Amino acid sequence: MAWPPMISNITTPLLGLVDTAVVGHLGTATYLGAVAIGASIFSFLFWAFGFLRMGSTGLTAQALGQEDYRRVRELLLQSILMGLVIGLLLILFRGPILELALHLMSPSAEVAPWAKSYSEIRIYSAPAVLAGYALMGWFFGVQYSKGPLWMLLVINLVNMILDYYAVYGLGMASDGVAWATVMAHYVGVVFALFLAWRKLQTFDGHVPLSALIKWREYVALVRVNRYLFVRTILLLLVMLFFTSQGARQGDAILAANAVLLTFLMIISNALDGFAFSVEALCGEYYGRKDKKNFQKVIRLSTYWALLAAFALMFVFWLFGNQIIHLLTNVESVQEEAKLYLPWLIAFPLLGIWSFMLDGVFIGTTSVKQMQNTMILCVLGVFFPVWFISQGLGNHGLWLSQAALFIARALTLYWCYQRNLRKGLWFTL
């Protein structure tokens, strides 16, 4: 099950990678900085509603394990509708949202107008992005892991073509990259709806209209998603803070961190491919109360994920400098990025444990524990480590990120062992 979500997740940062590569060759760090600022804002803004993906996966997997096919259908429609409504509200209130976001990011005077233009365009992709999250979560929940793969491949293919045409055909810059991304998301979500319709033909039953118009029908989704929302906000706050602190150190550091964050996105999205499989299979076996297969899934998936982590470390160690040169030809940015590349080489091994445990807790919908451990790690580890290591400059920022990975792994593992030992997931 792991390879389709692994490949599909690797394609996710390709949106940022292609955008970075296209504007990174325009001969100035200004456009690259604008895309970095804008992409960080929308990573924060959109993934704040990532519960549409995570909550849908766990609940759908459990319904599948209980053979409740009406609920499987119901969760798909409810999640998509929720995503569309939230997306439209973001567009409606885009003025104050973007003004606050740009103020917090503190771009330089040269980068600021381009970052604003990029953001004002990207916000129109909100309904498609959030509906896409819901579709991806449902696909993983019903173990149709090729669905997200096809959807994201379509999005990235359309984005690459439109990126190149907008910048080199129409003479646009970061604004053209933004329009390309918006259109790519709408094409992708329409294609995903077609795939979901085909998958629905394999399930019995139907969903009454009351499931979509009565708020009580959304209680389970809201109950799970409120904890995921807080947890995700904290995680994205870290990324927003990271980019903001890089911007305060100058445009070259900001652009270099943007290049290296593409490495980090590749790491997290590649290893999350195994975590998504854990979500689906652990959720199914949790729904069946099958402890033996539940633990077997965790054990085997962790072995394979470790192999993938070591493979990523080897690739970054061997080809890291070449990848940096592919992403930008601005020499000052290249030199800065190479200074901090060793952190990215180590991150696959540091991050794999928290990614896999996230999958277990999402599959069992034990999301309150995810929220509480994230609060502890961000407030008790990330920010204190950053405060202490400010004298190290940008190395201090990367050290804080490494400490967060380790803290998340340790706290989630403690909760995992406690849940098994006390029979909180399975009867003793």
C-alpha positions as CSV (number, residue, x, y, z in Angstrom):
1,M,0.0,0.0,0.0
2,A,2.8,2.4,0.7
3,W,4.3,3.1,-2.7
4,P,1.4,5.0,-4.3
5,P,1.0,7.5,-1.3
6,M,4.8,7.7,-1.1
7,I,5.1,8.7,-4.7
8,S,2.0,11.0,-4.5
9,N,3.4,12.7,-1.5
10,I,6.7,13.2,-3.2
11,T,4.8,15.0,-5.9
12,T,3.3,17.4,-3.4
13,P,6.4,19.6,-2.9
14,L,6.9,19.5,-6.7
15,L,4.5,22.4,-6.8
16,G,6.9,24.4,-4.7
17,L,10.0,22.9,-6.3
18,V,8.8,23.8,-9.8
19,D,7.7,27.3,-8.7
20,T,11.1,27.8,-7.0
21,A,13.1,26.5,-10.0
22,V,11.2,28.6,-12.5
23,V,11.5,31.9,-10.6
24,G,15.0,30.9,-9.3
25,H,16.4,31.4,-12.7
26,L,15.2,34.9,-13.3
27,G,18.5,36.3,-12.0
28,T,17.4,37.8,-8.7
29,A,16.4,36.6,-5.3
30,T,13.4,39.0,-5.2
31,Y,11.0,36.7,-7.0
32,L,12.3,33.6,-5.2
33,G,11.7,35.4,-1.9
34,A,8.2,36.4,-2.9
35,V,7.3,32.8,-3.7
36,A,8.9,31.6,-0.5
37,I,6.8,34.1,1.5
38,G,3.6,33.3,-0.4
39,A,4.1,29.6,-0.3
40,S,4.7,29.7,3.5
41,I,1.6,31.7,4.0
42,F,-0.5,29.2,2.1
43,S,1.2,26.2,3.6
44,F,0.1,27.7,6.9
45,L,-3.4,28.8,5.8
46,F,-4.4,25.7,3.9
47,W,-2.8,23.1,6.1
48,A,-4.4,24.7,9.1
49,F,-7.5,22.8,7.7
50,G,-5.5,19.6,7.1
51,F,-7.9,17.9,9.5
52,L,-10.1,17.5,6.4
53,R,-7.5,15.0,5.2
54,M,-6.4,13.4,8.5
55,G,-9.8,13.2,10.2
56,S,-11.4,11.8,7.1
57,T,-8.8,9.0,6.8
58,G,-9.1,7.7,10.4
59,L,-12.9,7.8,10.5
60,T,-13.3,6.3,7.0
61,A,-10.8,3.5,7.8
62,Q,-12.7,2.6,11.0
63,A,-16.1,2.6,9.1
64,L,-14.5,0.3,6.5
65,G,-13.3,-2.1,9.2
66,Q,-16.8,-2.2,10.7
67,E,-18.3,-2.7,7.1
68,D,-20.5,0.4,7.6
69,Y,-20.5,1.4,3.9
70,R,-23.2,4.0,4.3
71,R,-20.9,5.8,6.7
72,V,-18.0,5.5,4.2
73,R,-20.1,7.3,1.6
74,E,-21.4,9.9,4.1
75,L,-17.9,10.8,5.3
76,L,-16.8,11.5,1.7
77,L,-19.7,13.9,0.9
78,Q,-19.5,15.6,4.3
79,S,-15.8,16.2,4.1
80,I,-15.9,17.6,0.6
81,L,-18.8,20.0,1.5
82,M,-16.9,21.2,4.6
83,G,-13.8,21.9,2.5
84,L,-15.7,23.9,-0.1
85,V,-17.5,26.0,2.5
86,I,-14.3,26.8,4.4
87,G,-12.5,27.6,1.1
88,L,-15.2,30.1,0.1
89,L,-15.0,31.7,3.6
90,L,-11.3,32.2,3.1
91,I,-11.8,34.0,-0.2
92,L,-14.6,36.1,1.4
93,F,-12.3,37.3,4.2
94,R,-9.1,37.3,2.2
95,G,-8.3,41.0,2.8
96,P,-7.6,40.9,6.6
97,I,-6.2,37.4,6.4
98,L,-3.5,38.3,3.9
99,E,-2.8,41.6,5.4
100,L,-2.1,40.0,8.8
101,A,-0.1,37.1,7.2
102,L,2.2,39.5,5.3
103,H,2.7,41.6,8.3
104,L,3.8,38.6,10.4
105,M,6.2,37.4,7.6
106,S,7.9,40.8,7.5
107,P,9.3,40.6,3.9
108,S,11.8,43.2,2.8
109,A,10.6,46.3,0.9
110,E,11.7,44.8,-2.4
111,V,10.0,41.5,-1.9
112,A,6.8,42.7,-0.2
113,P,4.8,43.9,-3.3
114,W,5.6,40.7,-5.2
115,A,4.6,38.6,-2.2
116,K,1.4,40.5,-1.9
117,S,0.5,40.0,-5.5
118,Y,1.3,36.3,-5.3
119,S,-0.9,35.8,-2.2
120,E,-3.9,37.8,-3.6
121,I,-3.9,35.3,-6.5
122,R,-3.2,32.1,-4.7
123,I,-6.2,32.6,-2.2
124,Y,-8.6,31.7,-5.1
125,S,-7.4,28.1,-5.0
126,A,-8.8,27.6,-1.5
127,P,-12.0,25.7,-2.3
128,A,-10.2,23.3,-4.7
129,V,-7.3,22.7,-2.3
130,L,-9.5,22.0,0.7
131,A,-11.9,19.8,-1.2
132,G,-8.8,18.0,-2.5
133,Y,-7.7,17.4,1.1
134,A,-11.0,15.8,1.9
135,L,-10.8,13.6,-1.2
136,M,-7.3,12.5,-0.4
137,G,-8.2,11.5,3.1
138,W,-11.2,9.5,1.9
139,F,-9.0,7.7,-0.7
140,F,-6.5,6.7,1.9
141,G,-9.3,5.6,4.3
142,V,-10.8,3.2,1.7
143,Q,-7.3,2.0,0.8
144,Y,-7.5,3.4,-2.7
145,S,-4.0,4.8,-2.4
146,K,-3.6,5.3,-6.2
147,G,-6.4,8.0,-6.1
148,P,-4.2,10.7,-4.5
149,L,-1.3,9.6,-6.7
150,W,-3.3,10.3,-9.9
151,M,-4.8,13.5,-8.6
152,L,-1.4,15.0,-7.5
153,L,0.2,13.9,-10.8
154,V,-2.4,15.7,-12.7
155,I,-2.0,18.9,-10.5
156,N,1.7,18.9,-10.9
157,L,1.7,18.2,-14.6
158,V,-0.7,21.1,-15.3
159,N,1.3,23.3,-12.9
160,M,4.6,22.6,-14.6
161,I,3.2,23.4,-18.1
162,L,1.4,26.6,-16.9
163,D,4.4,27.7,-14.9
164,Y,6.7,27.6,-17.8
165,Y,4.1,29.2,-20.2
166,A,3.3,32.1,-17.7
167,V,6.9,33.0,-16.9
168,Y,8.7,32.3,-20.2
169,G,5.8,32.6,-22.6
170,L,3.8,35.6,-21.2
171,G,6.8,37.3,-19.4
172,M,5.2,37.1,-16.0
173,A,7.1,36.4,-12.7
174,S,5.8,35.2,-9.3
175,D,2.3,36.3,-10.2
176,G,2.3,34.0,-13.2
177,V,3.4,31.1,-11.0
178,A,0.5,31.9,-8.6
179,W,-2.1,31.7,-11.4
180,A,-0.6,28.5,-12.7
181,T,-1.0,26.9,-9.3
182,V,-4.6,28.0,-8.9
183,M,-5.7,26.6,-12.2
184,A,-3.8,23.3,-11.6
185,H,-5.6,22.7,-8.3
186,Y,-9.1,23.1,-9.9
187,V,-8.2,20.7,-12.7
188,G,-6.9,18.2,-10.2
189,V,-9.9,18.3,-7.9
190,V,-12.3,17.7,-10.8
191,F,-10.3,14.7,-11.9
192,A,-10.3,13.4,-8.3
193,L,-14.1,13.7,-8.1
194,F,-14.3,11.5,-11.1
195,L,-12.1,8.9,-9.4
196,A,-14.2,9.1,-6.2
197,W,-17.4,8.5,-8.2
198,R,-15.9,5.4,-9.8
199,K,-14.7,4.1,-6.4
200,L,-18.2,4.6,-4.9
201,Q,-19.6,2.1,-7.3
202,T,-17.9,-0.6,-5.3
203,F,-19.8,0.2,-2.1
204,D,-23.4,-0.7,-1.2
205,G,-26.0,1.7,0.2
206,H,-26.7,5.4,-0.3
207,V,-26.5,8.6,1.7
208,P,-29.7,10.5,2.5
209,L,-29.8,14.2,2.0
210,S,-30.1,14.7,5.8
211,A,-26.5,13.7,6.2
212,L,-25.4,16.8,4.4
213,I,-27.9,19.4,5.7
214,K,-28.2,18.5,9.4
215,W,-25.3,19.8,11.6
216,R,-25.7,16.8,14.0
217,E,-24.5,14.5,11.2
218,Y,-21.1,16.3,11.3
219,V,-20.5,15.8,15.1
220,A,-18.0,13.0,14.7
221,L,-16.0,14.9,12.1
222,V,-15.9,18.1,14.2
223,R,-15.0,16.1,17.4
224,V,-12.0,14.6,15.7
225,N,-11.0,17.7,13.7
226,R,-11.0,20.2,16.6
227,Y,-7.9,18.5,18.1
228,L,-6.2,18.1,14.7
229,F,-6.9,21.8,14.0
230,V,-5.0,22.9,17.1
231,R,-2.2,20.4,16.5
232,T,-1.8,21.5,12.9
233,I,-1.9,25.2,13.7
234,L,1.0,24.7,16.1
235,L,3.1,22.7,13.6
236,L,2.5,25.4,10.9
237,L,3.2,28.2,13.4
238,V,6.7,26.6,13.7
239,M,7.1,26.7,9.9
240,L,5.8,30.3,9.7
241,F,8.2,31.4,12.5
242,F,11.0,29.6,10.8
243,T,10.5,31.5,7.5
244,S,10.0,34.8,9.3
245,Q,13.2,34.4,11.2
246,G,15.0,33.6,8.0
247,A,13.6,36.7,6.4
248,R,15.0,38.8,9.3
249,Q,18.5,37.6,8.5
250,G,18.3,38.9,4.9
251,D,17.0,38.0,1.5
252,A,19.8,35.5,0.8
253,I,19.1,33.5,4.0
254,L,15.3,33.6,3.2
255,A,15.9,32.3,-0.3
256,A,18.4,29.7,0.9
257,N,15.9,28.4,3.5
258,A,13.2,28.3,0.9
259,V,15.4,26.0,-1.2
260,L,16.3,23.8,1.8
261,L,12.6,23.7,2.9
262,T,11.9,22.0,-0.4
263,F,14.3,19.2,0.8
264,L,12.4,19.0,4.1
265,M,9.0,18.8,2.3
266,I,10.4,16.0,0.1
267,I,11.5,14.1,3.3
268,S,8.2,14.5,5.1
269,N,6.0,13.8,2.2
270,A,8.0,10.7,1.1
271,L,8.1,9.2,4.6
272,D,4.4,10.1,5.2
273,G,3.6,7.7,2.4
274,F,4.2,4.9,4.9
275,A,2.4,6.8,7.6
276,F,-0.7,7.1,5.4
277,S,-0.7,3.4,4.9
278,V,-0.5,3.0,8.7
279,E,-3.4,5.3,9.1
280,A,-5.6,3.3,6.8
281,L,-4.6,-0.2,8.0
282,C,-4.3,0.6,11.7
283,G,-7.7,2.4,11.4
284,E,-9.3,-0.7,9.8
285,Y,-7.8,-3.2,12.4
286,Y,-8.7,-0.8,15.2
287,G,-12.3,-0.8,13.9
288,R,-12.2,-4.6,13.9
289,K,-10.4,-4.7,17.4
290,D,-7.7,-6.8,15.8
291,K,-4.6,-6.1,18.0
292,K,-2.3,-8.6,16.4
293,N,-2.6,-7.3,12.9
294,F,-2.6,-3.7,14.3
295,Q,0.9,-4.2,15.8
296,K,2.1,-6.1,12.7
297,V,1.3,-3.2,10.4
298,I,3.2,-0.8,12.6
299,R,6.3,-3.1,12.9
300,L,6.6,-3.9,9.2
301,S,5.8,-0.4,7.9
302,T,8.5,1.0,10.3
303,Y,11.1,-1.4,8.9
304,W,10.4,-0.2,5.3
305,A,10.2,3.4,6.3
306,L,13.6,3.2,7.8
307,L,15.0,1.9,4.6
308,A,13.4,4.8,2.7
309,A,14.9,7.3,5.3
310,F,18.4,5.9,4.8
311,A,17.9,6.1,1.0
312,L,16.9,9.8,1.2
313,M,20.0,10.5,3.4
314,F,22.2,8.9,0.8
315,V,20.7,10.9,-2.1
316,F,21.0,14.2,-0.3
317,W,24.6,13.5,0.8
318,L,25.6,12.5,-2.7
319,F,23.5,14.9,-4.8
320,G,22.5,17.7,-2.4
321,N,24.8,20.4,-4.0
322,Q,23.6,19.5,-7.5
323,I,19.9,19.8,-6.4
324,I,20.6,23.2,-4.9
325,H,22.1,24.3,-8.3
326,L,19.0,23.0,-10.1
327,L,16.7,25.0,-7.9
328,T,18.5,28.4,-8.2
329,N,21.4,29.9,-10.2
330,V,21.8,32.9,-7.7
331,E,25.3,32.3,-6.3
332,S,24.7,34.0,-3.0
333,V,21.7,31.7,-2.4
334,Q,23.6,28.6,-3.5
335,E,26.5,29.3,-1.1
336,E,24.1,29.9,1.8
337,A,22.1,26.8,1.1
338,K,25.2,24.6,1.1
339,L,26.2,25.8,4.5
340,Y,23.0,24.3,6.1
341,L,22.7,21.2,3.8
342,P,24.1,18.8,6.5
343,W,20.9,19.4,8.6
344,L,18.8,18.1,5.7
345,I,21.0,15.1,5.3
346,A,20.3,14.1,9.0
347,F,16.5,14.9,9.0
348,P,15.2,11.7,7.4
349,L,16.5,9.6,10.3
350,L,15.4,12.2,12.9
351,G,11.9,12.6,11.5
352,I,10.8,9.1,10.6
353,W,9.7,8.1,14.1
354,S,7.2,11.0,14.5
355,F,5.8,10.5,11.0
356,M,5.0,6.8,11.7
357,L,3.5,7.5,15.1
358,D,1.4,10.2,13.6
359,G,-0.1,7.6,11.4
360,V,-1.0,5.3,14.3
361,F,-2.7,8.1,16.3
362,I,-4.6,9.4,13.3
363,G,-5.8,5.8,12.4
364,T,-7.1,5.3,15.9
365,T,-8.4,8.9,16.0
366,S,-6.5,9.4,19.3
367,V,-6.1,13.0,18.2
368,K,-6.4,14.7,21.6
369,Q,-3.0,13.0,22.6
370,M,-1.5,14.3,19.3
371,Q,-2.7,17.8,20.2
372,N,-1.3,17.7,23.7
373,T,2.1,16.3,22.8
374,M,2.4,18.9,20.0
375,I,1.7,21.7,22.5
376,L,4.4,20.3,24.8
377,C,7.0,19.9,22.0
378,V,6.4,23.3,20.4
379,L,6.2,25.4,23.6
380,G,8.5,23.3,25.7
381,V,11.2,22.3,23.2
382,F,11.2,24.2,19.9
383,F,11.0,27.8,21.1
384,P,13.3,27.3,24.1
385,V,15.9,25.7,21.9
386,W,15.6,28.5,19.4
387,F,15.9,31.1,22.2
388,I,19.0,29.5,23.6
389,S,20.7,29.0,20.2
390,Q,20.0,32.5,18.7
391,G,23.7,33.2,18.7
392,L,24.2,30.4,16.1
393,G,22.1,32.4,13.6
394,N,20.4,30.3,10.9
395,H,22.1,27.1,12.4
396,G,20.1,27.8,15.5
397,L,16.8,27.7,13.5
398,W,17.7,24.3,12.0
399,L,18.8,23.0,15.4
400,S,15.4,23.9,16.8
401,Q,13.7,22.0,14.0
402,A,15.8,18.9,14.7
403,A,14.9,19.1,18.4
404,L,11.2,19.3,17.6
405,F,11.5,16.1,15.5
406,I,13.1,14.3,18.4
407,A,10.7,15.6,21.0
408,R,7.6,14.6,19.0
409,A,8.9,11.1,18.6
410,L,9.6,10.6,22.3
411,T,6.3,12.0,23.5
412,L,4.2,10.1,21.0
413,Y,6.0,6.8,21.7
414,W,5.4,7.3,25.4
415,C,1.6,7.7,24.7
416,Y,1.6,4.7,22.3
417,Q,3.1,2.4,25.0
418,R,0.8,3.7,27.6
419,N,-2.3,3.2,25.4
420,L,-1.3,-0.5,24.8
421,R,-0.3,-1.1,28.4
422,K,-3.5,0.2,29.9
423,G,-5.8,-1.3,27.3
424,L,-7.0,2.1,26.1
425,W,-7.1,0.9,22.4
426,F,-7.7,-2.8,22.9
427,T,-9.3,-4.7,25.9
428,L,-6.7,-6.3,28.1
